[in-house]
Amino acid sequence: MALAPVKGQYHLQNYKKTYQQFDWREETEFINGEKPINLTFHAIDRHIEEGYGEKPALHYVKDNQTITKTFHEVKFEIDRYVEVLRTEGVKQGDRVFVFLPKEPACYIAILAVIRIGAIACPLFEGFMTEAIHARIIDASGQVLITNKALAKRIHLNQLPSLQLTIYTEEVETRVLTGDDYVEWVTPETPMLIHYTSGSTGKPKGVVHAHRSFVHHLVTGKWVLDLHDDDIYWCTSHPGWVTGSVYGIFSPWLNRATVVIVDGRYDAKRWYRVLEDLKVTVFYSAPTAFRMLKSEQDLHLNYDLSHLRHVLSVGEPLNPEVIDWAYRAWGKRIHDTWWMTETGGHLVVNLPSQPIKPGSMGRPLPGIKVKVIDEAGLEVAPGTVGQLAVVAPWPGLMHAIWQDETKYQSYFNQTGDYLSGDYCYQDEDGYIFFTGRKDDLINTQGERVGPFEVESTLLKHEAIKEAAVIGKPDPLRGEIVKAFVTLNRSFTPTEALHQSLIQFVRAQLAPHAAPKEIEYLAELPKTKISGKILRRELREIDAASLTS
């Protein structure tokens, strides 16, 4: 059953009319190079010029303290980093790696790099030596901004391209007047390299250009529905694309106040931040929402009345999690679909529109999608195919770093971007994810999407988390194998095992029911984003066969 929208004054009220009329070419002065641009100027400096310098730009929660900085104070900190970078000869096109915890200095350093025309390369604070080195070597990184604690993970003598290391502790103690220099650039000037998580192979450097800020600005307005008085919290670290695009760029382009919280997930602390800072818009990942759901009635101890808009990103959001939030919080969770390579939201659930639980939503105005078969032909509504997006759009990646062949592999002969995600689209235009191209299971000639099986398992009272893979089988081709973690008070028994199998048979289909179920203490996931690592599940399965 669709969830009706909550009445409110949203930036995008009429989806159908806007979808029919909106054209990215309305932003021609920024996209076509008619006017020099710079993302950082539009995200920070512009607000000061327009008289909003004293508006709070961020609230930083560290331990039990909250530090607030205005847009004017943030700009001054950016000016200080700009002075250091320019004094050291850093210039347009240089690759500058930023390896810092989730703290204001991380956000400020990234924006300083972009303002001088260099290319920011954020690194997740959880990376260890091998991951850090691989990325710096691949991009021939010339500059590193870090702190002395994290620097212990890096062997500078093994990074021949690195010419300069800047420590935040030294920047903080230097006597600096600040440099408000802005490098005005063209729309196609690179500004950002994000390395994909590597969950499906070697990480690749996805390059984004300054033109993408138009995409970030529009989606912040329409999808995040950000207004001047919003207190906005995106839980992702800027080392991941969500943390930079929707943790830094999009909210500040829309002049919202950003919340930054150090450390990892902690349910009580997160609820306390939502309450104490009166967060109005909250953007997190399905894994976090599932963990909050497992805390049962903990939310009753906190005042969430200020929270008006909740969004999810990173992997498909299971319907039962949406149902839980609607019952427990009285809020709808709005799933969003995009990728590192797409640079911004493409398929979205908008606050002014109905939500169909389990759906990624409908295409953003300005975005045209297709569901296609193996021959590249569009399929009928309700038929599973690969999700393709008609290119270009402002946020689309500029390149894959030094790999044109890989970049071209993302597009078919007609120029459509191929996502690798399989889905179907209903008669109303809503898109439902079924699985990644490599994750679809073919059992006895029937294609099974792991997401559907996982969502069904999560409806069972015993299941906390579930992940499904296809396991090779000499008779059926593949069988459905499930890996699950259990809620407290449940233990693996033969009765529970049979109950789970019969539950999926009855709820979904007999051929989709797991033939094998393995119980784990925790599912393997990528750090922070929480995506399930199916490759590791296949390795676990292979190891059990060997043993």
N, C-alpha and C positions, 0 to 999 in steps of 0.2 A: 504494500500500500504506500502510495506517495505521501511524503510529509509536506504539508502546506507551508508556504512561506510565512514568516512572522511579519506583521505589518510594521513598516518603518520607512524612513526617508533614505532610500538608497540611491547611489549615484546612477546605477543602471536599473531603471524600473521596468522598461518594456523590452524584453529580450528579442522578440520576433521583429519588432520595428527596427531596433538597433542593428540586429544581424543583417537585415535586408539593406540598410542604408550605410553602415559604417565602411569606410575605406581607409587603409593605412596611408594612402596618398594625401589624406587631409593633413598629415604631418610632414609634408614635402620639404619644408625648410630645414628640417633636421635630418630626414632620411636621404634626400637627394643632394646634400652638400651645398644647398643655397645659403646656409648660415653655418659658420664654424661652431663646433660643439665641444663640450667636455662634460662627462658624466658628473664628476665631483662638483663642478661649478653649479650644475642644476640641482644637485642633491643637498648642498650646504650653502655655498656663497650666495646663491640667488635669494634664499630666504632672508639673509641678513640685509641684502640690498632692498628687499621689499618690506623691511621693518619688523622682522620676526626674530631678531638676534637674541632677545631675552626669553624666547619660548624654550621650555625644556626640550632638549634633543634626545637625552637618554637618562635612564635610571639604571645604575650598575649595582647589582646585589652581590656582595662578596661577604661570605660568612654571614654575620648578622647585621651588617651595615649596608646602607643604601647611599650611593653617591650620585648626585644629579649634576649634569652639565647642560648648559644652554647651547643653542646653535652657535652663538658667538664664541663660547669657550671651546666648542669642538673645532670651529674654524681656526682658532688660534693654535690649537694643538696640531692641526694639519699643517698650518704655516710653519711650525717648528720643524716638523719632519721634512717638509719641502725644502727648508733652508739647509738641513743636513744633507739631503740627497743631492741638491744642486751644487752645494759646496764641494761635494765629493765627485762631481762630474757625471752623475747619473743623468741619462738623457732619454729622449723618445725612442721607444723600441727595445730598451734594455729590459731583460727579464729579472724581476725583483721578487724573490720568494719571501713570504711572510709566514713565519712559524712561531705562533704565539698562542697563549691560552685564550679562552673566550673572555675577553676584557676590552675596555675601550681602546687601549693601545693597538689592538689587532685591527679594529674597525678603522681607526684613524690612519694607521700606516697604509692600509690598502687604498684608502681614498687619496692619501698624499701621493702615492706612486702613480695612480691614475691621473691626478691633476697635472703632473709634469709630463704626461704623455708616455710614460714607461708602462710596461705590462706587469700587472700584479698577478702573482702566482701563489694563492693562499694554500697553506698546508694544515691539515687537521692536527690538533695538538696531541692526539693519541698515536701518531705515526712514530715508528721506531727507525733505527738507522737505515735498514735496507730500503724501506719505502721512501724515505726522505732523499737518499742518495739517488735512487732510480729516477725520481722526478727532476731533480736539479740537473743531473747528467743529461737526461733526454732533452731538456729545454736549453741546455748550455747556460744555465742561470749565472748571472754576473754578480748579483747582489743578494744578500740574505739579511733580513731583519728578524731578530729573535731575542730571547733573553738568556741569561747565563745558565739558568737551570736546564732549559730545553737544549741549549747548545751542546751539552754533554753527550747528546745522542749523535752528534754530527762529527765526522772525521774530516776536517777541512782539507787536510793534505791529500785526500782521495777525490777532491772536487776541483780539477784543474781550471774549469771555466770561472770559478768563483773569484772575484777580484776584491770584494768588499763585504765585511760583516759589520752590521750595525746592531748594537745591543741597546735595548730600551732603557736599561738602567743608566747608561751613559747619556742618552738623549735627555732623560729627565733631569740630570744634574748639570747639563751644559747651559751656559749663558747664551740664550738665543733670542733675537728680537722678532724672528718669524719672517717668512717670505711668502707674500700672497700671489706669487706668480701662477698664472694659468697658461698651460700649453693648449692653444686652440687647435683642434684637429678636424679631420674629415670623418664622415660617418663610418668609413671602412677602416679607420685606424685601430689596430688591436689594442685592447686595454686589459684583458683578463685571460688567463689560462687556468682551466680547472681540469685536473686529472680525474678520470672516471675511477670508480672504486676498485675496479679490477676483479669484481666478483665473477666475471665471465672471461677472464684472460688478462693479458698484460695491460696495465693502465695506459690510456692514450690521452694526449694533451688536447683538449677542446678549446679552441681559441674563439673569444668573443670580441666584437668590435663596439665602438662607442655608440653606434646607431641603436644598439639593443636597449639603451636607456628609455627610448620611446615605448617599447614593449613593457618595461618594468613600471613606467609611470602609469600607463593605461590600465594594466592589470592590478596595480596597487589601488587604483581608484575604483575599478569595477568589481574585481574578484575579492580582494581584501576589504573593499568598501571603506577605505581609510578617509577619515575626516580630521580636521585640525585638532579636535579635542580628544582624539583617540590615544589610548595607552596600548601599545602593540608589543606582543611578545612572540617572537619566532625562536623556538628552542634549538635550532640547528647551529652548529659551529660554522663560521665563514670558510673553513677549509673544504666544506661541501657546497655545492652550487646553491642549494636552498638557503644556506646561511649567508651567502654573499648577496644573491639577487633579492631574496625576500626577507633577509635579516638586516641588510644594510641599504641597498640601493632603492628598492621599491618604497619602503616606508619613509625614507628621508626625502625621496623625490616628491612624496605626497605630504611632507611636513608633519608626519606623525611623531610622537614620542616613543622611542624604542626602549625596550627592557632587555638588559643583558644580565644573565645569571651565570655565575661561574659554577664549575663542578658538573657532576653527572646527575642522572635522574634520581630523584628522591620524592616520593609521593607527598609526604607531609610538607616538605619544603616548597614544592611546586604549588600546592594548594595555598600555602601561606603567602607566596608571592602574588598569586592571583588575587587574593583577598587584600593584602596590605597595599599593593600598588594600584588596586582598582583597575586591573587589566580589562580592557574592553574587547580587544581582538586577539585571538590566541591561535597560533599556527604550529602544529607539531606533527608527529609521525604515528602511523597506525600502531606500532609497537608500544609507544608511550600510552596511547589511549587504551590498548588492551591491558597494560599493566595497571593503569588507573582503575579500569573496570574490575580487575581482580582484587582491588582493595575494598570492594563492596561498598559499605556505607560511610567510608572515611570522609567523603565530600560533605556529609551533613554537619561536620564540625566547622565548616568554613562558609563565609559569605561570598557567593559567586554572583550576586545580583547585578554587579556592574558589567559582567561578561555578556556581550551581545552577539558576537560572531565568532564561530569556531571553525577552523579549517584543518585539513589533513593532507599530507604529501609523503611520497617515498615509495609506496606500494599500494595496491588496491585496499580499500577500506571495507572490511566485512560488514554485512548488513546488521548483524547482531550488535556490533559496537555502536553503530548509529542508533539503533533502537535503545541501547543502554543509556547513551548520553541524553537522548530525548526524554527517557523516563527519569533518570537520576538528576541530570542538570537542568532539564527543561530547555535544552539547546539542541539545535541541529548541527551535526558535523558535516561540513561541506568538503567532499573529496575533490581533489584537483589532480590533473594529469599533465605532466610535461617531463622533459628529460634534460640531462646536462647539455646535450647537443641542441635542443630546441630553444634554450635560453630563457624561457618564460612559459607561463600557463598557456595551454592550447585547448584542453577540454576541461570544462569547469562546471561546478554547481554554484549558482549565484544566489545571494541571500533573498532576492526578490522573486525567485522562481521555485516551483515545487522540486523536491528531491525524491528520486526513486532509489531507496536503499540498495546498495550493490552496484549502482551506476557511477561511472567516473564523471557523468554530467553530459553537457552538450558543447559543441565547438564554441569557442570564444568568438564574438563578432570580429570579423576580419580574418578568420581562420576557416578554411574549407578542408574537410576531411573526407576520405573515402575508405570503405571497407572492401578490400580486393582479394581475389583468389590468386592461385599460383601463376596464372597467366597475366595478372595485372588488371583484370576486368572487375568492375564493381559488382558486388553480390546483392541479393535482395535483402530487405530488412529481416532481421531474425537469423540470418545465415552468418556463421563464423568465418572470418577472414582476417587478413592482416590490416592493421590500421596504417593508412598512408595519409600524409598531409601535403596539400598543394603548396609548393614553395614559390616565391620566398615570403618571409614575414620579418619584421624588424629584429626579433630576438634570435633568429636562426644563426647557428655558429658560422664564423667567418672562415674557419679552416680546422683541420687536424694538424697539429704542429709537425711540420716537415714530413707530412705523409699525404700527398694529394690523392694517391690511389685509394687509401682508406676513406678519405673524405668523399670521393666520388662513389664509393660503394654504398653510401647511405641513400642514393637516389636511383630511381628506375629510369627507363628510357624517356619517359614523358616529363621527367624532372620532379616527380613526387618524392617526398621524404618518406623512407620506409622505416617504421618504428621498431619492427621486430615483435611488437605486441599483437596478440590475436584477440579478437573481440567480436561482438555483434552490435548492430544499431537497431533500436526498435522504431516503430512507426512515428513516434514523437521526436525522434532524433537523439534520444539518450543512448549512450554507449556503455556497454557492459564488457568488462575485461574477462577473458577466459584463461589466458596464460601467455608466457613468452613463446616465441617461435620454437625455441629449443626445449621448452618445458612441456609442450602438449604431449599427452599420452595416447598412444594408439593401441587399444586393447581389443583384440578380436575384430578388427576393422572399424571399431567405434573410437572417435576422438573424444578424449576427456580433458577438460580444462582443470588443472589442479586447484585454481582459485575457487571453483564451485564446490569441490569436495571439501576443501579447507573450511569454507564458509558454513557448510552443512555440519561438519564435525564441531565447529565452535558453538553451534546451537545446543549441543549436548551438555548437560549440567556438569559433567565430569571434566570437560576439556578446557584448559587454560589457553594453550596455543596449539596450532596444527600446521604441518607442512606436508605436501604430497609430492612424490616423484613417480616416474615410470620406471619399473624394474624389468630388465630383459627376461623374457620367458619363452622357452622353446615352443610351447603350444599356442599361446595367445599373442605372441609378439612382445607385448609388455603387459604387466599387471600393475594395478594401482597399489602403491605402498605408502602408508601414512606414518609420519613421525609426530608424536604428540607429547605435550606436557600436561600434567593433571592439576586440577584445583586441589587446594588443601582438603583433607578428609576423604580423598579418593586414592586408592592404590590399585595397581594392575592386577586384575584377576581374570580368569577365563570368562566369568559371567560378564564382566565389563567389556572384555574383548568382543564377545559375541553381540553385546548390546550396541556397541559402536558400529559394527558392520551392518547389523539389521537397521539401525537408525539411518544410515546413509542410503541403504537400499530402499527404505520406505520414503525417505524425504526427497531423494534425488533420482536414482535409477539403479537397477541391479548391477549393470555393467560398470557403474562408477564407484561401487562399494569397494573399499580396500580389501585386498586379498591378504595383505600383511600389515600389521601395526607394530611399531617399535616405540617403546616408552623411554623418553629422555628426561633428564633433570632440567635441561635448557636446550633450546634450538640454536644452532649456529647462525649468527647474524653479522652483518656489517656493523661497525661501531657507529654510534650516534644515529645514523639514518635507520638502522634496525631492519634492513632488508634481509630476508631469509636467504642463506647461502645454500642453494640446492646442490651446488657442486660438492660441498662438504658432506651433505646428506648422502650423496651417491658414494662418496669415499667411505662414509661410515657403513653403508650397506655392503660395499665391496669388501671392507675389512671383516665384517661379520661372516661373509661367505668364506673368506680365506681361513679364518679361525675355526 
